[in-house]
């Protein structure tokens, strides 16, 4: 499995080193996969290079766009790419959208930064909120982050809920999980959790199951634990 940075030329590729950058995170596997019931505060675009994807055991299609905060299971019958985009990157109704083969192939050939535009374009954010969202993963306290942009924590939370529709605390969990999963390529899970600002390895595991339907170890090849 890989995590590609925004700006990588196209989605159909192979590789193993996890990386992430910007609002786009990409996972790919060269075989079928299934995830348990979960809900993530991001748009998920599942694109099958062959075979199909099922959401909640129905709706077979070559690809699907899953909206934020939708509890669901997912399974693919062959190689696939899953692209996660921050919720404000797509301004369209929050409903699952199956994709036909032509659309799926077109998106697989696209650069990650082009995906949001192809799927409806990003929402316009208050610049104070945009700054806060960019720094969520490494903010020790939301109060300090709000102060940076001249807002109270209550006002920043209200702004996020109004503009994005998702609690700021949930978005921070997602941002930290992305940091942790990226770090797993180089460090053991306990260290990845620490780097992401999470309490410990069990916290990382719970968060990964809740938001991705998988354990951290199933996402990437991780180094053995230190003795």
C-alpha positions in Angstrom: 0.0 0.0 0.0 1.2 3.5 -0.7 0.3 7.0 0.4 1.1 9.5 -2.4 1.7 13.2 -2.0 -0.4 15.8 -3.9 1.3 16.5 -7.2 2.2 12.9 -8.0 1.5 12.4 -11.8 -1.5 10.1 -11.9 -2.9 7.6 -9.5 -2.2 4.2 -11.2 1.2 3.4 -9.9 3.0 1.0 -7.6 5.3 1.8 -4.6 5.6 1.2 -0.9 6.9 4.3 0.9 4.0 6.1 2.6 3.9 9.9 2.1 1.2 12.5 2.3 1.0 16.2 1.4 -1.7 18.9 1.2 -5.4 18.0 1.3 -5.0 14.7 -0.7 -4.0 11.4 0.7 -3.8 8.3 -1.6 -3.7 4.6 -0.8 -3.3 1.8 -3.3 -3.3 -1.9 -3.1 -2.6 -4.5 -5.9 -5.3 -6.9 -4.8 -8.8 -7.0 -3.3 -9.5 -5.6 0.2 -12.3 -5.0 2.7 -12.7 -2.7 5.6 -15.0 -2.9 8.6 -17.7 -0.3 9.4 -16.3 3.1 9.9 -16.8 6.8 9.1 -14.2 9.3 8.2 -14.4 13.2 8.1 -13.2 13.3 4.5 -14.4 12.5 1.0 -13.3 9.0 -0.1 -12.9 8.2 -3.8 -12.4 4.5 -4.5 -11.3 3.7 -8.0 -10.8 0.1 -9.2 -8.2 -0.6 -11.8 -10.2 -3.8 -12.4 -13.2 -5.4 -10.8 -15.6 -3.3 -8.7 -16.2 -1.7 -5.3 -19.2 -2.3 -3.0 -20.4 0.0 -0.3 -22.3 -1.8 2.5 -22.4 -4.9 0.3 -24.3 -3.4 -2.5 -24.1 -0.9 -5.4 -21.3 -2.6 -7.4 -19.5 0.0 -9.6 -16.0 0.5 -11.0 -15.7 3.5 -8.7 -17.5 5.4 -6.0 -17.3 8.7 -4.1 -18.2 8.3 -0.4 -19.2 11.5 1.5 -17.8 12.5 4.9 -19.2 11.1 8.1 -21.1 8.3 6.4 -20.9 5.0 8.4 -20.2 2.2 5.9 -18.3 -0.9 5.0 -16.4 -1.2 1.8 -14.9 -4.0 -0.3 -13.1 -4.3 -3.7 -12.8 -7.3 -5.9 -9.4 -6.3 -7.3 -6.6 -3.7 -7.4 -7.8 -0.3 -6.3 -6.8 3.2 -5.4 -8.5 5.1 -2.6 -8.2 8.9 -2.5 -9.1 10.9 0.6 -9.9 14.6 0.1 -10.5 17.0 3.0 -14.3 17.8 3.2 -13.9 21.4 2.0 -12.2 20.3 -1.2 -15.5 19.3 -2.8 -18.6 21.5 -2.7 -21.4 19.1 -3.7 -24.3 17.4 -2.0 -23.3 14.8 0.6 -24.5 11.6 -1.0 -22.7 8.5 -2.2 -22.0 8.7 -6.0 -21.3 5.6 -8.0 -18.9 6.2 -11.0 -19.0 4.5 -14.3 -15.9 2.9 -15.9 -15.1 5.9 -18.2 -15.2 8.3 -15.3 -13.2 5.9 -13.1 -10.4 5.6 -15.7 -10.3 9.3 -16.2 -9.9 10.0 -12.5 -7.2 7.3 -12.3 -5.2 9.1 -14.9 -5.6 12.5 -13.2 -3.1 14.3 -11.0 -4.4 14.4 -7.4 -4.7 18.3 -7.4 -7.1 18.0 -10.3 -9.5 15.7 -8.5 -11.4 18.3 -6.5 -12.0 20.4 -9.6 -13.2 17.3 -11.5 -15.6 16.4 -8.7 -17.2 19.8 -8.2 -14.5 22.2 -6.9 -13.6 23.4 -3.4 -15.6 25.5 -1.0 -14.5 29.0 -0.2 -13.2 29.2 3.3 -12.8 32.1 5.7 -9.0 32.6 5.7 -8.8 32.3 9.5 -10.5 28.9 9.3 -8.2 27.9 6.4 -5.2 28.7 8.5 -6.5 26.8 11.5 -7.3 23.7 9.3 -3.7 23.8 7.9 -2.3 23.6 11.4 -4.7 21.3 13.1 -2.5 18.2 13.3 0.2 19.9 15.4 -1.9 22.2 17.6 -1.6 21.2 21.2 -4.8 23.1 22.1 -7.6 24.4 20.0 -7.6 27.5 22.2 -4.0 28.4 21.1 -4.9 27.8 17.5 -7.9 30.1 17.7 -5.8 32.8 19.3 -3.4 32.7 16.4 -6.2 33.8 14.1 -7.8 36.2 16.5 -10.8 34.2 17.4 -12.1 32.5 20.5 -12.1 28.7 20.5 -15.9 28.7 20.6 -16.0 31.0 17.5 -13.5 28.9 15.6 -15.5 25.7 16.3 -18.7 27.4 15.2 -17.0 28.6 12.0 -15.8 25.1 11.2 -19.1 23.5 11.8 -20.9 26.1 9.7 -18.4 26.0 6.8 -17.4 22.4 6.8 -20.2 20.7 8.6 -17.9 18.6 10.8 -16.7 19.3 14.4 -13.2 20.8 14.6 -12.2 18.1 17.1 -13.1 15.4 14.6 -11.1 17.1 11.8 -8.1 17.3 14.2 -8.4 13.5 14.8 -8.3 13.0 11.0 -5.3 15.3 10.6 -3.4 13.5 13.3 -4.2 10.1 11.9 -2.8 11.1 8.5 0.5 12.2 10.2 0.7 8.9 12.1 0.0 6.7 9.1 2.7 8.6 7.1 5.2 8.1 9.9 4.6 4.4 10.0 6.9 3.9 7.0 9.8 4.9 9.2 9.0 4.3 12.8 7.1 1.8 15.0 3.4 2.4 15.8 4.1 3.8 19.3 6.5 6.4 17.9 4.1 7.2 15.1 1.4 7.9 17.6 3.7 10.2 19.6 4.7 12.1 16.5 1.1 12.7 15.7 0.2 14.0 19.1 -1.8 10.9 20.1 -1.7 9.4 23.6 -0.2 6.0 22.7 -0.3 3.1 20.3 -3.8 1.9 21.4 -5.1 5.3 20.8 -3.7 5.2 17.2 -5.2 1.8 16.7 -8.7 2.8 17.9 -8.6 6.0 15.8 -7.5 4.0 12.7 -10.4 1.5 13.2 -12.9 4.2 13.7 -11.9 6.4 10.8 -10.5 3.9 8.3 -12.0 0.5 9.3 -8.5 -0.9 9.5 -5.6 -1.3 11.9 -2.4 0.8 11.4 -0.4 -2.4 10.6 -2.7 -3.3 7.8 -2.2 0.0 6.1 1.6 0.0 5.6 4.6 -2.2 6.1 5.9 -1.1 9.5 9.3 -1.7 11.0 9.5 -4.1 14.0 9.0 -2.7 17.5 12.1 -1.6 19.3 13.4 -3.8 22.1 
